[in-house]
Amino acid sequence: MTPHLSGFTRNPYNQQRQAGQSDVVCDDIRWPFEIEVKRRKSGPFKKEWFEQAVQAAKPMGKVPVCAYRFDHKQWKAVLRL
């Protein structure tokens, strides 16, 4: 992801120091999602990743999304319908 693309930016805060912040930030207040992004070498999807998205979305009243990808695999997204 580029640092800034069509109103979206990567979170300017270091995630390890700022818990509860989304990885992707949109400057349009109508954007309904808070997105947590995970990139790993391999392994299974972890429920804790989605819980991070839930915790970040809750104060903003937005829809939590967890986008993740393992090396050499396609991107996937998890959200509640």
Sequence and secondary structure as in RCSB ss.txt:
>XXXX:A:sequence
MTPHLSGFTRNPYNQQRQAGQSDVVCDDIRWPFEIEVKRRKSGPFKKEWFEQAVQAAKPMGKVPVCAYRFDHKQW
KAVLRL
>XXXX:A:secstr
  SEETTEEE SS TTTSTT  SEEES TT  EEEEEEEESS    HHHHHHHHHHHGGGT EEEEEEEETTS  
EEEE  
